[in-house]
Amino acid sequence: MKKLNLCIAIICFASNLTIAQSQDSIEENLQRTRDYYNSLINNKNDVQVAQLNMFFTIMPKGADLHHHYTGTIYAETFLDWVQEKNWRINKTNLKIVKETDSTNTNLITVEELIKNSELYRKLLTLWSDKDYDNHYHNQPPPDQNFFNTFGYFGTVSDQFMSKGLQIIKQRAVNENVQYIETMLSSVGVSSKSYPNRSDVISRLRKVKSQKEADIIFEEISKNLKKDKSFNSEIKQFVKNAKTVHNGIDDKGFTMRFQSYAARVQDPLEVYVDLLAAFKASDKSKLIVGVNIVAPENNTTALLDYTLHMQMFNYLSRKYPKTNRALHAGELTLGMVRPKNLDFHIHQAIDIAHAERIGHGIDVVYENNSIALLEKIKKNAVVEINLTSNEFILGVKGNAHPYTVYASYGVPMVISTDDSGVSRNNLTNEYMLLASRYKPSYDEIKKYTYNAIKYSFLSDKEKEANIKILDQKYKEFETQIAVLSSSVN
């Protein structure tokens, strides 16, 4: 018996020694990864961009949370789908025409378009941001160029959604991203047949308080509760979300959806869209949040901004389990009048109770910005989109509030926004972050964990994804430790 106990003791000691050695190895690999990363960003010659790209390509990146489905598909893929439909391209304005008539000489096939290299190149510059700054050509303002693209490929974007989501999944897996939370689409309801429509819009724009707004929101909601068409659209949207999601999730990858309203519509339409989105989210575990999209500097978006926040306030009380991520503060000095830079993020937090802030660029211009930073730190997380902020707003380098958020300890996640339009990826966003601001490796790693922590997954799903991320980092840091040894 004593011999048996001695054997058990020896086995336990050996086991503990193995665990200790394993832990030592993990710590050593972590330190070597830190050192290697530091050598890339603090190189005496210059930041090692190519090596950083390789580093971040294989680094686990957790999730991409600020992600638009339509804006993530590349223009070339949309053309593949146009060709599959046998539709045509209008060679004058380069827009999609849902027509197969070959007798119309103004309409050409995709094959004919591609054969005309000059026209094809022009289409890519209109359907995306390709070649915007690398040569001279007639071009609209960058923000207009960015948002114009959706008018070109929007016709076909929802025709192959299942294929599109699979493309996005494979792209994510290839660059070691395990979760995507994409803004799929609006539900697709319409307020055009709503009774006394113009009167309701007028009343909405005259409200002076949340209480007054709530009365009208309640009235609209009650009327729509009896509207068969409205409820049928929501039911169909939920069904479609389930259909296009089929075959997406597996042991190493997860995808969920947000729905949204476009803030450039009249306030009745925005409310109807938001109500439908909240209802859809309430009915589906795949639709995990609601957002509001479109240019924040649009005249209608500016006029109705506070009213939109009041809509979120009301609906969040009616549907408390539905998560809220809002585009807010995607503005900068000179883009709008100074008064429109004072309050957008404030109201997204205080009125709409946003859990995530998309962009958050105008934070440095808002009233009581120090107090605002504390509010964000306690209640929300900021989605940082470096490429689109530079292109749309012209905000980059030390002008970007990333440095402010980092200084005040505001939680952040790194995202792509519209990587198909911008023709980039999440790897490039991290490369820009590292090369411009030189955060430590531990900070970089924290952002990737934040992307799971602040996602709209359930607690159980977050826990499972954190475990996956833990394992991925062990493998990555082992790989980098070996690489750094061979380089040195």
Disulfide bonds with the S-S distance in Angstrom:
none
